[in-house]
């Protein structure tokens, strides 16, 4: 009876440590280096992919990538990282992906045909998603202020 309990606990412990080593989606060193190089190239070229990325977010991404680079300098692959370093890498990777995904989505350009006053020909107006959101918020704030003033 005791042997069976000890065996069961040992198997659960072994399974638990095996699952702890497996962090789904953790980038390899090569994938990280490719992402870092691509991001730095986009910033240097001032391309439109991250045009809505704020200076603070750029700084956060670069600092986070530097931390990750320092960890990768000590290891050739994930197995060369401690469990704590793997968790830190996964968290840093998620932070970067969240910031860049949001910035990329906000930088997407949307065009629409808008009628011109005094003309039968509509014109094309192209703005980023973030520009459209800012204009909408500004108009809502102005409408709100106008409503408050009339009361």
N, C-alpha and C positions, 0 to 999 in steps of 0.2 A: 504494500500500500504506500509506504513512504517513498519507495523507489519510483513508483508510478507518478507520484506528485512532484517529486524532484525532476523527473524526466519531462513532465508536462511544463513545469515552470522554466526549465532550461530551454526547451524548444520555443516557448513564447518569447523568452529573452533574446534568443538567437534570431528569431524572426523579426522582433522589434528593432534590433540593431541593424539587420539587413535592410529593413524599410527606411531606417533613419539615414542610411548612406545613399539612398536613392532619392535625389531631388529632381523631380520631373522638370524638363525644359531647361536645365542648367546648360548654358553655352559652353562649348569647348573653347580652348585657348585660341584656336584658329578662327572660330566664329566671332569671338570677342574682338580679335585683332582686325578682322574684316569690317565689323560694325564700327569700330573706333576710327579706322582709316576712312571709311565712307562718310562718317559724320564730319570729321575734320576737313575732308575734301569739300563737302557741301558748304561748310562755314567759310572756308578760304575762297571758294568760287562765288560766294554770295548768291547761290542759286535759290530758286523759289520754293524748294521743298520745305524749308523751315523758316520762311520769311516772317512768320508770326511768333517765332520763338523769342521770348524776352531775354534781355541781357542776364537777368538773374537765373533763368532756366538754363541758358547756355553755360553759365558759370557752374551751376549745380551738376549738369551733365559732364562737363570736363573734369571737375573735381572727383566725381564718382568714378569716371573712367580711369583717372589716375590711380585711385585707390585699388581698383580692380587690376590694373596693369602691375602694380606693386605685388599683389598677391600672385599673379600669374608668373612673375619673374622668378618665383621660388619653385614653380612646378611646371612640368611638361603637359600634364593632363589633370583631370578632376581627381584622380586617385592620389595625386601628390599634394592635395589640399587636405587640411584637417576638417573634421565635421563642422566646427565653428566657422572656418573660412568658407566652406561650401554654403552654409546658411547665409553668411554675409554677402557672398557673391550672388546668390539667388535674390536677396533683398535689393542689392544694388542694381542688378540686372532689371528687376521689375520697376524700380524707380526710373531708370533711364528709359525703358520701353514705354512707360506711362507718359512721361514728359514728351518724348519724341512722337509718339502716336497722336497725342493731343495737338501738338504743334503742327504736325503734318496735316491733320484733318482741318485745323483752323486755317492753314495756308492754301487749301484747295480753292481754286478760282471758279466762281459760278457766274455765268453770263446770262443776261436776259434782254429781251427786246422791249424797250420802253418808248411809249408814244411821246413825241415832242410837241410842245405847245406851239401852234402856228405852222405846223408842217404835217403833211400826210405820211411822211416817212418816219418810221420808228428808228431809234438808234440803239446800238448795242452798248450795254453798260456791264462791265465786268468788275467784280469785287471778290475779295477773299471772304470765306465764311465768317472769319473774325470781324472784318470790316462791316459786313452786313449786320452782324449781331450788335456791334457797337452803335451803328446808326439806329437800329431798332430800339435799343436801350435809351439812347439820347432822345429819340422821339417820344418814347413812353415817359421819360422824366419830364420833358417839356409839357406834355399833355397833363401829367400829374400836377405840375406847378401851375399850369393855367387853370385847372380845376380848383386848386386850393385858393388861388387869388380871386376867383369869381365868387367864392363863398363868403 
